């Protein structure tokens, strides 16, 4: 048995009351839906045995993470003393129960996801109870029943503008799992760079992968298909689904550098911004691309973008082929052409049993409601949210304010965005609730979940990525997992320091809300 540690400071025992007149919550982010503190502790010593029970994969994950995190190894075999057991029980959905007693820790779940989340909560409690002194580990006897409010708890990373690579993505997936986020939206193509190898069209990566947001001549950076498969596998072990975004019909500049014959032109500011909507070859080309993408990502969901096409469709009205298409199909205006293009590509994915995901510009494009997910991002266009919900679409809420993490966190920060003076501080992320959007009960039922988006126009290196993401990812997790009536920002801030310490131990350059000068804002140097 590896060396264990003893809690010499019994801060976790001190009365377990708060200024709010209620029991202190367990040291878990996101806060569980139900919890109570019982008398006594679980004294973790060399006699603890792991019973893998009904969830051997999650038991193995507990073993490996515990060893990595603390140096504690769990033995298996006949139980003669204290034990940890994972057991299957009905009725918990994707939730779990965690019961810590003086002689046993019981993790109960109905699904693998629930068992995983129980393990994650236990690991957080263990981390909170380790000051680093040799001896036995003491865990308070928490009884926890927990389940998520939202099915979709997402984070998007834009790697077209700046590329970060497989190891950084794996680190993000580790933290997503630690905070019970379950959807990694991977923005792999856009105007600055194409970041995924497509074997049928190798120039997409080799030529389209050249450059980034600040340097159009930077060496090509992209993910090989074996790297994609490894990231998808790694995420699945952590109950995170990876969903790629292949943006169209706009944001196509990088692809058009590689294969200009499929370009639909652009504008002075956004050259070669669109795919050509009236050439049959365009649809064959993009279908072959999507077929390879579909084979790499087993989730049967692909995001097709559909946003900001008007930035670069100025050549369409002058194109005879586009005019012929409009006349033949009875299309009204450029938006009609845009919707026609999008529906054709969506039909391709539907034939392969995929769901199509799209930004809120597609809320009124006439896509089938049972096969489409809409992402409401324009916080200043609430009508697009209602168009999606009233149209019967499952909808992910990711409004710029407060869920665009490229927005600054503090008024004095110089890099990143603001919107009419508004930005995305930690508390705004934490306090967000769909209940404040004026939705009726029917509309509420169509809200699939919440997602934060990290666009990278000002994120040219890992240090700045970490600064924008941590600790806002922790606040995001509680907004997406925990019901509004279980959340309290002051209590969240009480639990946060342990996580800040973890960031420090892992050498993340994070924003410290209590000591903002500890890590000054990293300068963006394009």
N, C-alpha and C positions, 0 to 999 in steps of 0.2 A: 504494500500500500504506500502510495506516495505521501509526502509530507502534507499535513493538513494545517489549517489555520484556525485560530481562536478569536472570537470577538472580544477584545479587551475593553472596548468602549461600548457601553450598553445604551447608546443613544436611541436605539430602536425600541427600548423598553419604556422610555420615559413617558409614562401615563397614557400614551396613545390618544391624546386629545389635541384639538386644534382650536384656533381662535374662532372657528366657525361653529363650535359647539358640537362637533361630530368626531367620530373615530378617525384617526389618521389612516390614510390609505396605504396600501402596500407599495413597496418601492418598485412599481411596475409602470412602464409606459408602453402602450396606452393603458389608461386606468381601466380595470375590470368593471363589468356591469354590476357585480355583486360580490361583497367580501365581508368577512368578519374575523376578528382576532380572538382566538381562544387562549385559554391559559396554557402555560408550559412552552417548551421548546423541543425541537428535534436536535439532539446532540449528535453530530455527524462524526463518527470515528471509524476505525478500521473494520468494524463489524458490519458495515452497510453493504447489502447485497442487492444487485439489480435483477428484478424479474422482468424480462422483456415482454412477457404476456402476449397481448393481441396486436401490439404495434412494434415488432422487432426493429423496423427501420428507424423509427423515431427513438427507440431506446439506444440504438447504436449511435445516432446523432447526439443524444445526450452524453453518452460515454466520451465521444471524441471531443465535443465542445467543452465539456467539463475538464478534461485532461489538458486541452489547449489553454483554457482560460485560467485554471487554478493549479494545475499539476496534480489534481486528485484523480485517481483511477478507481473505477467501480468494478468490483468483482462480480462474477456470475456463479450461480450454483445453488445448492440447498440453503434455504434461509434458516439461520440459527439465531439471528438477532434482528437488527434493524433492517428494513427493506424499502426499496423504491419499486413500485409496480405500475405498469401501464395496462389499463383494462378497457375493453369495449363495453359501452353501455348505450342503450337506445335513447333517442329523443334529444340529443344535444346539437344536431345539425353540424355546422362548422365550428361550434363552440366547444367548451371543455369544462371540466371541474378539476380543481387542484386542492387536495386536502392534506395538510401537513399535521401529523400527530407526533406524539412523543416517541413512538416506535416505528412509524411507517409514513411514507409519502405516497399518496395514491393519485395518479394522473388518469382521469377518465375522459373518454371521448367516443363519439360515434364514427367519425371519419378520420382518415390520416391527417387532414388539415387540422382538425381539432387537437389531435394528439401532439402534433408539431407545436401548435400555439401553447399548449400546456407545458411542453418542454421549454419553450422560450421564456415563459413566465417564471418557471422554476429557476432557470439560469440567471434571470435578472435578480431574483431574490437572493440567490447564492452570491452573486457579485456584490450586492448591497451589504452582505453580511461578512465580508472578508476584509479585515484591516491589514492583513499581511503578517500576523504573528503566528508562530508555530503552535500547533495544538489541535483542539477540536473545533469544529465549525458549529455554530448555534443558529438554527433557523426558527423564527417565531412561528407559532402554530396558526397559520392562516388557513381559512376555508374560503375558497374562491369559486364562484360560478361566473362564466364569462362567455360572451358571444358577440360578434361584430354587428354593428348597425347596418353597414353597407357591404354589399357583395364586392364592389369595385373599390379598391384602395390603391391608388396608382401614383407612379412617379415617371415622368418623361425626361429623357436626356437627349439633347440635340448634339449629335457628333458630326453633322455635316460641316458646321462652321469651325469647330476645333475637334480634333480627334484625340481620344484619351487611351484607348487600348483595352485589351482583355483583362489585365490584372486590376485596373481601376474599376471596370464594370463589375468584376467579381466582388470587389470591396463594397460597392454600392449595393449589390444584391445581398451581401451579408447584413448590411445595416437595414435594408428593407425587410428582411426576414426577422431581424431582431425587433423591429417595430411593427411586425404583423402586416406590413404592406404586401400586396399580393399580385400587382400588375406592373411590369416594367415596359413602358411604351418607349420604343427605341426609334428615334428620328434619324434614319440612316441616309436619307437623300434630300438634297436641297440645292440651292443655287451655288454655294461655295464648293461643295464636294460630294461625290458619290462614294459611299463607304462600305459597299458590300460587293463581293466578287460574284459576277454572273457569268457562268461558263459559256453560255451561248453568245454573249457579247462581252468579250474580255476587255475591250477598250473602256467600258463603263468605269471599271476600277483603275485600270492602268493610266487612262487619260482623265476621266472624270474625277478620279481620286486625287489629282494634282491640285494643290492649293488649299487655302483655308480662308477665313474671313478677312484676314489682314495681309496675307501674302499669296497672291495668285500663282506664284511659282514654287511654293513649298512642295517637297517631294510627295509623291502619291502615298496616301495612308488609307487603308481599308481593311476590312475583316475578310480573311479567307473563309471558305465555307466550313472547314474543319474547326475554326475558331468559333464560328457561329454555333455549330452543333455543341461544342463544349460549354459555351455560355448558356445555351438553352438547357442542357443537362444539369449544369450546376444550379441554375435557377430552380428547376423542377424539384431538386432535392430539398430546396428551401421554400417550397410551396409558392413560388413566384412564377407567373406566366409571362413569357416574353412575347410582345406583340410588335412587329416591325411596321414602320411607316415608309411607304414608297410614294412620295408626294407627286400629285398630278391633278389637273393638267398644267398647273403653274409650278413655280419653284424648280424648273427643269433645266436650268442653265448648265449645270455640271454634266448632265446626261447629253445635252445638245452639243457640248464641246466634243464629246466622244463620237456621237452619231448625228451630225448636223442635218442629215436628210430627213429626220423626224421632227425638226424644229418648227414651231408655229410662229416664231418671231418673238418680239418683245417691245420694249420702249427704250428711250434714250437712257433712262436710269437703270432699267432692268432688261438688258439685251438677251435675246434668245431665251426668254423666260418661260415660254409655254411649249408643250408638245402640240403638233399640228392636229387639229380636230377633224380635218376633212380628208385625210389620206388613209386609205385602208391599211397601208403598210404600218402606220402608227399603232393601230390596234393589234396587229399581229406581233409586232415588236414588243409592245408592253405586255401582251398576254404571255409571251415566252418568258419574259422577265418574272412576271408574277408566278408562273408555274414553278420556277426554281425557288423563289421565295417561299411559296407554299410548302414545298418539300422540306425546307429547312426549319420551319416553325410549325410544330404540331398542334397549335391551339386553334386552328381553323378561324383565325381572326387576322385580318390585314387592314391597316389604316391606309387609306388612299388620299389623305389630305383634303383637297378640294377648296383650299383657302386662298384668298388674296389674288385670285386669277386676274383681276382687273389691273394689277400692277403692270402686267406685260402682255395684254391681249390687243394692243392698239393696232396691230397689223391685220387682225382678222377681218375687219370691215372692208379692207382693200384687197383681200385675197379672193380671186375668182372661185377657187375650190370651196372656200368657206361660204361664199354667197350661194353657190349651187347647192351645198348641203342644207343651208337654211331654207331655200326654196323647196327642195325635195322633201324635207322632213317637217316643213311648216313651223320652223323655229322662230321665236320672237326674240330679237335682240341678242346681244352677246351672252347674256345670262342663259338664254335658251340653248345656245351652242355649248356653253360650259356644262349645263345639266345633261345635255345629250351625251357628251363625251363621258361624263362621270357614270351615267347609268349604263353605258355600254361596257365600261371596265368593271363596274360592279357586277353586271350579269356574268362576266367571265368568272369572277370569284364565286358567285352563287352556284354555278355549274359544278364547282369543286367542293360544295358544301361548306363554304366559308361565310362568316359574317363580314360585312363591310363596315368599317369605322370611318367617320368623317367629321371635319370641323363644322361649326354651326352654319356656315354658308350653304350647306347641303340640306338644311332642315326642311326646305320647301321644294326639293328637287324631284319629289315623287318616288323616292326609293321605298322598297317594301319594308313596312314597319317591323315585321318579325325577323328580319335579317340584317337590320341596320342599327348601329349605335351612333348617336350624335354627341359631339363634345362641345358644350357651351363654353366659349372662351372670351367672347367680347362682353365684358361686364357692363359696358355702356350701351349695349344693344339687348336689353332684357326681352325685347319682343322676339328675338331669336330663340331664347330659352322657352318661351311660351309656344312658339311655333313648333318646336321639337316635341314638347310634352303634349300639347294638344293634338299633334299629329300621331300620337301613340308610340313615339320612339323612346326606347330606353336611352337615358341621357346621363352622361358623365359631366359633373360640374367641375370646371377648371377655370373660373373667371380670372382674368389678369390680376385684378385686385380681389383677393390677396394671394393667388396661387401661381403667379409667374415669379419664379425664384430668381430671375435675372433682375427683378426690381429691387431697389435698395432696401435695406433693413432699418435705416436710421436717416433722419432728415439731413444730417451733415455728410453722409456718404456721397462721394463724388462720381462713382462709376456705377453703371447700371441705369435703370429707367425709373421714371415717375410718370404718373398720368394725372395731369391737372393738379399736380402737387401730391397726389396719393401714391403710396408705396406699400410694401408688404412687411411690416414689422412682425416679430414673433407673436405678439398677442393677437394681431389681426388674423394670422393663420390659425391660431388656436381657437379663437372665438367664432370662426365662421360656422354658420348653421343654415342648412336649407330651409329651416323653419322661418327664417327671416326674409325669405324671398317672396312671400305672399302667395304661396302655392296652396291649392285646395287639396283635398285628400286624394283625389284621382291623379292629380299631377305629382303629388309626393310619391305615389307608388311607382311612377316611371323613372324616378331618380335612381340610377344604378349605383352611383357612388361619387367619390371625390378624387381628384388627381391634381398634383402640382407639376408644373412644366418648367424645366430649366433650359431655357434657350441660352446660347453660348456666344452671342455677339461680343460680349465683354469678358468671356471666360477663356482666356488663352493658355491657362495652365492649371494643374491640379490644385495648387494652393488656393487659387481664387474659386475654383469649383467647391472645395471644401468649405470655404468661408461663406458662400451663399447657401449651401445646403444644410450645414450643421450649426445650430440645433433646430432649424426650421423643420427638418424631416421628422423630429420627435413631436413637434406641435401638429404637423400634418397627420401623423399616425393617430393621435388622439381625436382629431376632428373626424377622421374617417372611420374609426373603430367604435368610439364611445358615444353614447347617447348624450345630448346636450345637458340633461338634468343630472348626469354623473360627473360632468366636467367642472372644474374650478381652476382658473388660471393661477391663483396664488398657491394652490396645492400642487399644480404642475411645476411651478417654480421651486417648490420645496423638494420635489423629486428630481429635478433636473441636474443639480450639481454632481451627483454620482455619474451621470452620463457625460457631463463635461469632463470629468476626470478620465473617463474611458476614452474620450476623444484625444485628450492630451497623451494618455498612455500609448495610443495608437498613432501618435505623431500627425494628427490632423490639424490643419491650420483653421480652426473654427472661430466663429464669432461668439464672443463671451458677452451675453447681455448684461451681466452684473459688472464686468470689468472691460468695457469696450476698447480700452487702450492697450489691453494685454496683447491682443493680436490686431494691430492696425489693419485697416482695409487694404488688401493687396492692390497695388497700382496696376491698372490695365495698360499695357504697353503694346499697342498694335504695331 
